[in-house]
Amino acid sequence: MKIALTLILLGLLSIAFISCQRGNDRTSGGPRIALVMKTANNPFFIEMQKGAEAAAKKLGVNLIVQAAEREVDVEKQMQIVENLIQAEVAALCITPSGSREIVPVIEKANRAGIPVLIVDTRVDAKALSDSNGKITTFIGSDNYEGGKIAGDYIVKRLGGRGKVAVLEGIPGHETGDSRVRGFRDALKTAPGIEIVASQTANWERDQGFNVFQNIFQSHPDVQAVFACSDLMALGAVEAIAAAKKTGQIIVVGFDALAEAREAIQRGSMDATVAQFPSTMGELAVENAYRLTKGEPIKEEIAVPIQLITKEGAGSTAANKY
């Protein structure tokens, strides 16, 4: 009897403790809003998290930030989102690792009555339409325009003639695909420029090194490289340094990471396209908060982009909006 009574008392204490914890979520933590990123290991997403946390602190939001270890781990990201739906968060802000793959969990969030805000990477429009899934807004930059800006810069630097390589993101992902498309369209104005290789490096620095090293061995006369992210660009910079060609090949990245800015100042990189991840994080939390208050928000919220060259690489103005 004593053992049974002890177990009952422990059970009641556990229920009371859980109820207390839930009460704290509602009263002291404000609405629970989740930010699910592609990864927490990329400086781009670290900046996005900082912006989200700053907005959450200002608004009194209980912010939950989760991410898979690697950007390519689509299944892990979907599992994270499903768990957050089960936890009944008030809103979901997601940077999709897979533009099509994310659609089923968006549908589950819809059925649970949880608004979904998509950040940085668009969801595949056809897949979303076919499933009758709905998102509340898209917050991010025009990746096509960013790729075009990078292409225009390289066209100008090469004087309309030369050989170029491209380091792509994960195949089938809207972010990288749009950047490559914009870049290629910019090069159409200069028929004297040839893309000698266009290969994926999966957003990763080590792959950027390996892939560009292989490209350079096959095309030693390559004069410029456009990488769809700064991490891949920095990998290419290391491959160029290993070949003792620093400063002889134009390198343009995307994201304006601090290390890329430093490389531009040193002269081992030439330019990068800034798209302000901190601003994306801030806007995601601010607009999710408005939704929890029953306030309307825009269906699309644009974040500006800007070409960063040596003249502006040391400026902190790109971190503001």
C-alpha positions, 0 to 999 in steps of 0.5 A: 500500500505504501508503495502504491500511495507513493507512486500515486503521489509522484504521479500527481506531482508530475502532472502538477509540474507539467501543468506549471511548465505549460502555464509558464509557456503561456504567461511568461513566454508569450506565444510559442513561435518556431523557426525551423532552419536548414541548418544551424552550422552555416553563418547565414542561418546563425545570422538569421537566428540572431535576428529572430531572437532579437525580435522575439525578445522585443515582442515577448515571444517564446521562440523555438529554434531548431534545425537539422545538422546538414542542409541536405537532410530533408527528412530530418527537417520534416521530422522536426516540423512534425514534432512542432506541429504535435507540440501545438506551436502558435506559428511555424517559420520555415526555411525549406531544405526541400522546396517540394519535399516540405509540402506534406508537412505544410499540409499537416500544419494547415490541418492543425490550424498552424500558420506557416511562414516560408523564409528565404527559400520558396516552396515549389508552387505547383507541388503546393497547389496540387496538394491544396497546401497554403502558406501565409507569406514568403519572406526573402530576397529575389534570388533570380535577381541576385544571380543576375546581379552577379552575372552582370558584374562578371560580364563587366569584369571580363569585358564580355569575353571569357570562360566561367564556372558555376558552383550550384546549390542542391539540385532542385532547390529553389534558392540555388536554381533561381540564382543559377537561372538569373546568372545564366540570363545575365550572361546571355547579353554577352555571347563571348562568355562561355560557361565551361562547367556548372556543377553542384557543391551542395552549399558546402565549403569542402565540396566547393574546394573539391569541385572547383579544384576538379573544374580547374584541372579540366579547364585551367583557362577558367577566368571567373567562378560564380558560387551560389553561396559564400561557403562554396565560394570560400572553398573555391578561393582555397582551391585557387590558392592551392593552385597559386592563382589567387587574384587571377580568377574572379570569384563571386559568392552569395550571402555576404558572410563576414568571412567572405567580406574579409576575403574581398578586402584581402583580394582573394574574392571579388564580390558577393551578393548580400541578402540580409539573413538577420532581417529575414529572421526579424521579419519572420518573428514579427509577422508570425507574432502579428498572426497570433494577434489576429492581424493581417500580413502581406502575402510576400515580404521582400528583403533587399539585395545588394552587390558587395565589392571591395569598396563596401566589404568593410561596411556594417550597413548591410546588416540593417534595413 
